[in-house]
Amino acid sequence: MREARICRVAVDVLAVERLFDYTIPENLAAVVRVGTVVRVNLGGRRVRAWVVEDGVVTEAPPGKLRPLLGAVSAGPPPDIVDLTAWAAWRFAGPRLPLLRAASPAAVVSPQRSDSPAPPAVRPPRDALALAASALAGEAGDLAGDAARRAVATIRWPPAAQRGDLLAALVASAGSTVVVVPEGRLGTLAAQLRATGATVVPWLVEGRPRDRARAWERAGQGGCVVLGGRSAVLAPVPDLAAVVIVDDGSEALKEERSPTWHARELAAERATRCGARLTVVSPVPPLEAPAPVLTPSRAAERAGWPITEVVDRRREPPGLGLFSSRAVAVLRDAPRAVCVLNRKGRARLLACAACGELVRCERCEASVAEVDGASAEMSLLGCARCGATRPRVCVRCGSTRLKILRSGVTRVREELAALLPGVGVAMVDAATEQLPPDPVLIGTEAVLHRVEPYPGGSTAAVVFLDFDAELLAPRFRAGEQALWLLVRAARLVGPRSAGGRVLVQTRLPRHEVIEAALKADPGLLAEAERPRRKLLELPPYAMLARLTGDPPALAAAAEALRGVHDVGVSGGDGSADAVLVRAPTKDALAGALAAAFARGRPVGRLRAEVDPLRV
């Protein structure tokens, strides 16, 4: 009797991270391989699982192992299965979400052909020449330089069209994965198809059957996979190039555990299979791979809009958030967007009688007005603990409160009063359809909702309180502030379109402002690099933020303090998180593994590796 073949599986149960061994029945031997989605018996339940190892040698007698119940569907290829194991280790999280993201949304027959992938469809004419003719040589020169390098970053201005550049970066043979974290992909897909490439949209929404067809077509190779961050897990067998667009956008980072980053997975996958990695970004973060290739100064300036700075230090008091210049721009522009990153009506209040700041009685945090009622009848709510109370000063009992910091809801009312006869509407993440009013106001979410140039018609974007972004208590505040200006630039278009971005600030010489005014993001990088190095912040050190139950955090912190070259902040009961610093990625991953081994038995523990907002 032939010895039973044994495989190791990861079950589709989020709370179970252990791997289990099963025997492969004879009737499934031909279709089961690494990556196949199977059905197994786990504790009396029939659950889905992925085969992550085949031909396993185990000390358990085969007679005591349960057999697989069936082969459900094709799954990720072996190289992607291995990549998910690496990502789970690198980002200290469960492997299951990655296996789900790399699998088809509907059933695909596991009896896939092992025939070689069809050759890639070559462009009908040279893509580099096409880009060079379209953009006076800038896109072609940069793409040609990047194509000769295994790894490179291209700094491409935000308002310049990028379709020709990306078309020039598509590999002439094999498959290319293009990751675009946000935006409308229809136009870009059409531009890539115009070069003769077979474009496969990597869908994360829509009908499961359509998404499964796209997954299956990507598995045949010879195509360009275009989609969001999970496109780095596309099952192409002949990967030749990966292009990451808009590195620096927070949409490239997964918020759920494991908190993987598309650039990191792309770099690891490209290294393993010998593919080329090119990063394209208007504001490359310091973590972007070197070298950074830049267009000529004239071309880069042309790809940024007119940026105007209003120095609030020189204005008379009493104007509030609206300078006279901002009001004039909003009044004259046929379509304008106003940005204020403060939700609600009033974000900070004080008693008009005694001057006491209005704070929560329970946790002493600042409270804000709750939307939905008049100023006289509204309640005050605490964002930290959720407590509400009447609008009254707890010190003197006065009901007269003055607003020290207005939220966007109240500012919309003030702006409407300043612009009589001009429609002013508020836009937030819940707005389903953009109102037709000529002036739109909202938090930074409004920059994502309005259609960009050239499809849109935004003539001006006004940032009312940009200092709040520049002075935010985050080590990436500068990069994130400049990204807001990048999004604004894409709404108004390049300098030749005549639109403008107006920034109100009391820090007109800040490096972020200088970078936007001079259309040179390198000025921010030059200022940031020595500060990051001095403070041991990325990319000069690796960070992770641990959260969870206090006993688990304390146990994890104790384990981390015993690891060489690892710094730990918190974990002594005085904070609700532990910040971990290590010199390298491998050192951080190893330290977190030790922390989880000590903390997980005590309570809930979660790691956010490479956090964007610390």
C-alpha positions, -999 to +999 in steps of 0.1 A: +000+000+000+014+034-011+022+058+017-003+086+021+006+121+009+004+147+037-002+184+034-003+212+059-032+237+058-041+271+072-078+270+082-101+299+074-108+307+110-094+340+121-088+331+157-069+299+148-033+307+135-020+271+140-013+250+110-028+214+107-017+183+089-041+162+067-037+134+044-046+138+007-070+111-006-061+094-039-091+110-057-077+145-049-040+138-054-041+152-090-057+186-081-043+194-046-011+215-046+003+244-026-023+271-027-054+250-034-085+259-014-098+227+003-124+216+028-113+200+061-129+187+092-118+208+122-132+198+156-164+184+140-169+215+117-164+216+080-142+246+073-123+261+043-085+260+043-055+266+021-028+241+014+004+259+025+028+229+024+028+197+004+048+165+010+050+171+047+069+147+068+053+143+102+060+122+133+023+115+137+012+081+122-007+088+089-036+066+102-043+092+129-045+121+105-078+130+090-081+132+052-091+163+032-128+164+025-125+180-009-109+205-032-130+236-034-112+260-057-079+270-072-060+294-049-029+315-049+002+300-065+030+287-043+052+318-046+023+340-033+016+315-005+052+318+006+049+356+003+019+356+027+040+337+053+068+363+050+043+392+053+026+377+083+061+375+100+073+409+088+041+427+099+034+406+130-002+397+121-024+368+110-017+351+077-054+345+069-063+380+056-035+378+031-046+344+019-081+357+015-069+387-005-048+365-028-076+341-036-105+343-061-137+358-049-157+329-064-149+293-071-123+286-098-118+251-109-087+236-091-079+216-122-059+244-138-036+238-167+002+238-161+009+249-197+033+279-200+018+314-199+011+331-232+036+357-243+028+393-234+011+414-261+038+438-272+028+474-279+022+482-315+049+509-313+077+516-289+061+527-256+091+549-247+089+568-280+052+572-274+058+588-240+086+609-253+065+624-280+036+631-257+056+648-229+086+663-247+109+635-237+105+638-199+084+606-193+103+586-219+137+596-205+127+588-169+110+555-178+140+545-199+163+552-170+141+533-145+138+504-169+175+498-168+175+496-130+162+468-108+148+493-084+141+530-088+118+559-078+105+585-102+094+618-087+065+628-111+046+661-105+011+657-092-009+676-119+010+661-148-007+633-167+009+600-158-007+576-183+021+578-208+048+574-181+031+543-167+027+529-202+064+533-208+071+514-176+052+483-187+075+454-193+078+444-230+077+407-221+059+389-192+034+405-169+034+439-151+015+448-119+005+484-116-007+494-081-027+527-080-040+532-044-068+557-052-084+575-081-104+566-111-087+537-130-109+538-162-089+564-180-056+549-170-067+514-182-078+529-215-044+545-219-026+513-212-049+494-236-041+519-263-005+507-263-016+472-271-013+458-236-039+433-222-052+451-190-067+430-162-085+452-136-078+439-101-113+443-086-120+445-049-157+454-054-184+442-077-198+408-085-177+379-071-179+361-105-164+391-123-136+393-098-129+356-101-126+359-139-101+387-135-081+366-110-082+336-134-071+358-164-042+372-143-031+336-135-026+330-173+001+357-174+010+379-203-010+409-190-010+442-171-028+439-137-041+472-126-056+478-092-053+488-056-028+476-030-039+440-030-029+438-067+006+430-055-008+395-047-021+389-082-013+353-093+007+362-125+032+334-132+056+356-153+060+388-133+085+411-150+078+445-135+059+461-106+050+498-106+038+514-074+020+547-080+016+574-054+040+560-028+033+582+003-005+578+000-019+562+031-042+541+009-011+518+002-011+508+039-035+482+052-052+493+084-062+459+096-038+434+110-014+426+095-007+462+086+013+455+055+024+481+030+021+475-008+057+488-014+072+464+010+053+434-004+061+445-040+098+449-031+100+414-015+081+397-044+102+415-070+134+405-053+123+368-051+114+365-088+139+390-103+113+415-114+119+453-118+104+476-092+096+512-100+080+536-076+062+567-090+052+595-066+049+633-066+063+633-030+084+602-024+087+593+013+121+589+028+115+551+027+111+551-011+139+531-028+169+549-042+178+563-067+152+590-070+149+601-107+135+636-113+123+655-143+138+688-154+130+718-132+109+733-159+088+702-164+084+697-127+073+733-121+048+730-150+033+699-133+024+719-101-004+745-099+000+781-089+004+781-051-004+813-032+004+818+005-016+841+028+006+852+058-019+855+086+007+872+108+003+904+088-035+906+090-055+926+116-072+906+144-108+897+143-109+882+108-114+846+121-105+818+097-112+839+065-087+863+052-098+890+028-078+872+000-095+839+007-130+855+006-121+872-027-108+839-043-139+820-031-162+847-044-146+849-079-139+813-086-166+795-107-159+764-086-139+763-054-131+738-026-125+749+010-106+725+034-107+725+072-097+694+090-120+698+120-153+680+121-184+691+139-195+726+150-172+738+178-141+718+187-128+738+216-149+761+239-143+783+269-167+799+294-174+835+284-179+845+321-149+829+339-127+818+310-125+782+321-119+757+293-149+734+288-138+699+296-153+665+302-163+658+338-154+621+335-120+621+317-111+658+316-106+658+278-119+688+258-155+685+246-172+697+215-207+707+204-228+678+192-243+683+157-280+684+151-293+712+173-291+749+177-261+765+196-284+773+226-299+738+229-270+716+218-252+691+240-215+688+246-199+655+238-165+640+246-147+623+217-125+602+242-151+586+264-184+594+247-200+612+276-225+640+270-237+668+292-257+701+289-241+732+275-230+747+308-198+757+326-191+733+355-171+759+373-195+789+374-227+775+359-228+800+330-244+789+298-225+815+277-197+797+260-173+812+234-158+792+206-120+790+205-118+766+176-147+761+151-155+729+134-163+727+097-201+726+102-201+761+119-175+774+095-198+766+066-225+788+082-199+816+086-187+813+050-223+814+037-228+847+056-196+861+040-207+851+005-243+863+001-258+849-030-232+822-034-242+787-027-220+770+000-224+733+007-206+709+030-191+676+018-180+647+039-173+610+035-210+602+038-221+626+010-235+604-018-238+630-045-218+662-048-241+693-045-240+717-075-231+747-053-201+767-065-183+765-031-178+732-013-163+730+021-153+699+042-125+681+058-098+665+036-124+640+025-137+666+001-104+664-019-112+627-026-148+633-036-144+660-062-134+650-097-098+659-105-086+679-135-091+676-165-125+660-159-134+683-130-136+721-131-122+732-097-106+766-101-093+771-065-086+751-034-083+771-001-068+756+031-082+776+060-060+765+088-029+747+073-009+753+105-029+725+122-014+701+096+021+715+098+022+714+136+004+681+141+021+659+167+032+632+143+066+625+129+052+623+094+032+656+097+053+673+070+048+645+044+011+642+052+007+680+049+024+681+015+002+652+004-029+674+010-014+700-013-008+672-039-044+662-038-054+699-042-030+702-071-048+673-089-081+691-085-070+724-100-046+710-126-012+722-138+001+757-138-011+762-174-047+755-164-048+787-144-062+773-112-046+780-078-041+765-044-043+791-016-028+783+018-035+804+049-007+800+074+014+817+101+045+797+090+051+809+055+088+798+055+080+762+065+097+736+043+063+722+033+052+756+020+086+762+003+084+728-014+049+736-028+058+772-038+090+761-056+075+728-069+104+709-053+095+682-029+131+675-024+133+705-001+111+687+024+132+655+022+164+675+028+148+691+060+133+658+072+163+635+068+186+649+095+157+652+120+147+616+114+182+604+117+188+623+150+155+610+165+160+574+152+128+575+132+120+557+099+138+550+076+167+551+101+149+528+125+118+506+124+088+513+145+058+493+157+029+502+180+014+476+202-021+479+216-044+456+236-053+445+271-031+461+298-018+428+312-008+417+277+009+450+270+029+448+302+040+412+295+050+421+259+069+452+271+088+431+297+098+406+269+109+434+246+131+450+272+152+419+273+159+420+235+192+436+225+191+469+205+153+472+209+138+504+225+105+503+243+082+531+254+052+524+276+039+492+290+041+503+325+004+510+329+007+547+322-002+545+285-026+525+264+000+515+238+037+504+236+060+519+210+088+496+198+119+508+180+144+484+163+174+491+140+163+468+112+131+452+098+143+417+107+152+428+143+118+443+147+100+412+134+120+390+157+113+412+187+076+413+180+075+375+178+090+373+213+065+399+225+036+380+212+048+348+226+048+364+261+018+387+258-008+366+238-014+340+266-023+369+289-047+389+268-055+405+235-025+420+216-022+437+183+008+452+164+007+481+139+041+478+121+054+509+104+026+531+117+018+562+096+004+583+124+027+583+156 
